[in-house]
């Protein structure tokens, strides 16, 4: 299996997590970006084992539309998902997830 999944997300300016991150110039927290990427991985009942790499390359601002490109691959002992978050074709964050091999795609 080597599938590519594409989805989009936007964090609204009214989201409660933005109030303290940072006052006067809100930035979407990295944990919210990871959460969006994880939610876009189409694995049923998969158990996340690790996040071996993550890079936040540019700030994501509230209201910006981010495209997620996720490449899924199955190894002998795990499922892997490499992800990239893009804004107007520029990569703003990227990384990978490793799941226990029991998940179904």
Legacy VTK file of the C-alpha trace (Angstrom):
# vtk DataFile Version 3.0
C-alpha trace
ASCII
DATASET POLYDATA
POINTS 105 float
0.000 0.000 0.000
1.341 3.399 -1.024
-1.629 5.730 -1.035
-1.770 9.505 -1.044
-4.578 11.290 0.751
-5.286 14.992 0.286
-7.501 17.007 2.624
-7.858 20.585 3.853
-8.453 22.325 7.148
-8.803 25.824 8.543
-8.566 26.865 12.188
-11.160 29.597 12.780
-10.009 32.815 14.421
-12.543 32.224 17.227
-11.012 28.900 18.311
-10.497 29.004 22.101
-6.912 27.662 21.906
-5.803 30.818 20.102
-6.624 33.235 22.932
-3.298 32.788 24.690
-1.174 31.783 21.720
-0.186 34.679 21.271
-2.194 37.734 22.392
-2.344 40.351 19.675
-0.939 38.028 16.997
-2.522 34.584 17.282
-0.629 31.627 15.811
-2.088 28.139 15.445
-0.306 25.915 18.007
1.775 23.047 16.631
-0.271 20.500 18.564
-3.368 21.624 16.624
-1.513 21.135 13.329
-0.483 17.629 14.372
-4.009 16.878 15.499
-5.381 17.921 12.088
-2.822 15.752 10.278
-3.572 12.768 12.509
-7.325 13.163 11.989
-6.798 13.103 8.207
-5.023 9.721 8.228
-7.634 7.208 7.025
-6.818 4.297 9.329
-9.611 2.589 11.242
-8.775 1.545 14.802
-5.054 2.205 14.342
-2.874 2.804 17.369
-0.363 5.620 17.085
3.049 4.348 18.180
5.250 7.355 17.572
5.844 10.662 15.836
9.444 10.180 14.710
9.786 13.537 13.003
8.014 16.870 12.845
9.176 20.220 11.516
7.255 23.466 11.806
8.689 25.609 9.023
6.350 28.632 9.010
3.688 29.987 11.326
0.098 29.102 10.484
-2.344 31.909 11.195
-6.032 31.566 12.066
-8.277 31.441 9.019
-5.570 30.164 6.666
-6.567 27.178 4.531
-3.993 24.412 4.824
-3.776 21.506 2.424
-2.654 18.220 3.932
-0.881 15.650 1.763
-0.455 12.317 3.482
1.455 9.380 2.010
0.635 6.022 3.566
2.941 3.002 3.408
2.820 -0.419 5.036
5.953 -2.028 6.405
6.388 -5.478 7.887
5.709 -4.297 11.423
4.058 -0.884 11.101
2.035 1.535 9.051
3.647 4.864 8.279
2.094 8.166 7.309
4.288 10.991 6.029
2.486 14.303 6.076
3.001 17.777 4.677
0.916 20.844 5.423
0.951 23.368 2.594
-0.200 26.946 2.216
-0.291 28.045 -1.436
2.177 25.264 -2.375
4.667 26.259 0.356
5.319 23.603 3.010
4.516 25.039 6.450
4.919 21.830 8.464
5.848 18.203 7.809
6.600 14.975 9.592
5.589 11.373 10.011
3.490 9.087 12.169
4.045 5.392 12.877
1.058 3.190 13.704
0.836 -0.380 14.968
0.376 -2.703 11.984
-3.129 -3.763 13.092
-4.903 -0.709 11.567
-7.035 -1.001 8.445
-6.752 1.473 5.611
LINES 1 106
105 0 1 2 3 4 5 6 7 8 9 10 11 12 13 14 15 16 17 18 19 20 21 22 23 24 25 26 27 28 29 30 31 32 33 34 35 36 37 38 39 40 41 42 43 44 45 46 47 48 49 50 51 52 53 54 55 56 57 58 59 60 61 62 63 64 65 66 67 68 69 70 71 72 73 74 75 76 77 78 79 80 81 82 83 84 85 86 87 88 89 90 91 92 93 94 95 96 97 98 99 100 101 102 103 104
